[in-house]
């Protein structure tokens, strides 16, 4: 694993500098991990605006807690977990608001936006939308972010075997829906 050594050392140096107040080091950390956080949030939420908001909130939370990261090799997983949690919190709040604001009767007069109409034409989008947040998160962690079963297991606090089983069942379900 000699190829990983410089990366681990580089991340450790950036992390230590950022914790010490170095804004350039923090900027480098953001540049390194923000795209992964955004992709994960987008897959969980299915909405670019929600994903942007979740990542912004995740960074606000992460910056104040960078000093709590004990293992620099876990920084990426730690940031992804914060991003996923923020995304789920935003979605929960939106569902509560939607229930509270639900119109009485049909014909609320709201037209679906153009992006939703375009997305509905794609085969995969409606199928993914039917999945629960946990399943979308699992797919995002594996196929969008590219984490291994072991890394996903650590993040979700389940065994790598359980991750592989859930993924297998989920992929089987998706194949059935798409055929």
C-alpha positions in Angstrom: 0.0 0.0 0.0 2.8 2.5 -0.6 0.7 4.4 -3.1 -1.7 5.4 -0.2 1.0 6.7 2.1 1.4 10.2 0.6 -2.3 10.6 0.4 -2.8 9.6 4.0 0.1 11.9 5.0 -1.3 14.7 2.9 -4.7 14.4 4.4 -3.3 14.2 7.9 -1.3 17.4 7.3 -4.3 19.2 5.8 -6.5 18.1 8.7 -4.0 19.2 11.3 -3.5 22.6 9.6 -7.3 23.1 9.2 -7.9 22.3 12.8 -5.2 24.9 13.6 -7.0 27.6 11.7 -5.3 27.4 8.3 -8.0 28.6 5.9 -6.0 27.3 2.8 -5.9 23.8 4.3 -9.6 23.9 4.9 -10.1 25.1 1.3 -8.1 22.1 0.1 -10.2 19.7 2.2 -13.4 21.2 0.8 -12.0 20.9 -2.8 -11.0 17.3 -2.2 -14.4 16.1 -0.7 -17.2 18.4 -1.7 -18.0 16.7 -5.0 -18.4 13.3 -3.3 -20.6 14.9 -0.6 -22.8 16.6 -3.3 -23.2 13.4 -5.3 -24.2 11.4 -2.3 -26.7 14.1 -1.2 -28.2 14.4 -4.6 -28.8 10.6 -4.9 -30.4 10.5 -1.5 -32.6 13.5 -2.1 -33.1 13.4 -5.9 -33.1 17.2 -5.9 -30.1 19.4 -6.7 -31.3 22.3 -4.5 -31.7 20.0 -1.5 -28.3 18.5 -2.2 -26.6 21.9 -2.3 -28.3 22.9 1.0 -27.4 19.7 2.7 -23.7 20.0 1.6 -23.6 23.6 2.8 -25.0 22.6 6.2 -22.7 19.6 6.4 -19.7 21.8 5.9 -20.9 24.2 8.6 -21.2 21.3 11.0 -18.0 19.6 9.9 -15.8 22.8 10.2 -16.8 23.2 13.8 -16.0 19.5 14.6 -12.9 18.9 12.5 -10.8 18.5 15.7 -12.9 15.4 16.6 -11.6 13.4 13.7 -9.1 11.0 15.3 -8.1 9.0 12.2 -7.4 11.0 9.0 -8.1 7.9 6.9 -11.8 8.2 8.1 -12.1 11.9 7.1 -13.9 11.1 3.8 -16.3 8.7 5.4 -16.9 11.1 8.3 -17.7 13.9 5.9 -20.0 11.7 3.8 -21.9 10.6 6.9 -22.5 14.2 7.9 -23.7 15.0 4.4 -26.0 12.1 4.3 -27.4 13.0 7.8 -28.0 16.6 6.8 -29.8 15.4 3.6 -32.1 13.1 5.6 -32.8 15.9 8.1 -33.8 18.3 5.3 -36.0 15.7 3.7 -37.7 15.0 7.0 -38.4 18.6 7.6 -39.8 19.0 4.1 -42.1 16.0 4.6 -43.4 17.5 7.8 -44.0 20.8 6.1 -45.7 19.1 3.2 -48.1 17.3 5.5 -48.8 20.5 7.4 -49.4 22.4 4.1 -51.2 19.7 2.2 -54.1 21.3 0.2 -57.6 20.1 0.7 -59.1 18.4 -2.3 -57.7 18.0 -5.8 -56.4 20.6 -8.2 -54.1 22.7 -6.1 -53.2 24.6 -9.3 -49.5 23.8 -9.0 -47.9 22.8 -12.3 -44.9 20.3 -12.2 -41.7 22.0 -13.2 -39.9 21.3 -16.4 -37.1 19.4 -14.7 -39.5 17.0 -13.1 -41.2 16.4 -16.5 -37.9 15.7 -18.2 -36.7 13.4 -15.3 -40.0 11.4 -15.5 -39.2 10.4 -19.1 -36.0 8.6 -18.0 -36.6 5.0 -17.0 -34.4 4.9 -14.0 -35.4 8.2 -12.3 -39.0 7.0 -11.4 -37.7 3.7 -10.1 -35.1 5.3 -7.9 -37.7 7.8 -6.6 -39.7 4.8 -5.4 -36.9 3.6 -3.2 -36.6 4.7 0.4 -33.8 7.0 1.5 -31.8 4.2 3.0 -31.8 2.3 -0.3 -30.9 5.3 -2.3 -28.1 6.1 0.1 -26.7 2.6 -0.1 -26.7 2.8 -4.0 -25.0 6.2 -3.8 -22.3 5.1 -1.4 -21.5 2.1 -3.6 -22.0 3.2 -7.2 -21.8 7.0 -7.1 -19.1 7.5 -4.4 -17.4 4.1 -5.0 -17.0 3.0 -1.4 -16.3 -0.7 -0.8 -18.6 -3.0 1.2 -16.3 -2.6 4.1 -16.3 1.2 4.0 -20.1 1.2 3.6 -20.4 -1.2 6.5 -18.3 1.1 8.7 -20.4 4.1 7.9 -23.8 2.3 8.2 -22.6 0.3 11.2 -23.4 -3.1 9.6 -21.2 -5.9 8.5 -19.7 -5.9 4.9 -21.7 -9.1 4.3 -25.0 -7.3 5.2 -24.0 -4.5 2.8 -23.4 -7.0 0.0 -26.7 -8.8 0.7 -28.7 -5.6 0.8 -27.1 -4.4 -2.5 -27.8 -7.7 -4.2 -31.4 -7.7 -3.2 -31.7 -4.0 -4.1 -30.2 -4.6 -7.6 -32.5 -7.6 -8.1 -35.5 -5.4 -7.3 -34.3 -2.6 -9.6 -33.8 -5.1 -12.5 -37.3 -6.4 -12.0 -38.7 -2.8 -12.0 -36.9 -1.9 -15.1 -37.9 -4.9 -17.2 
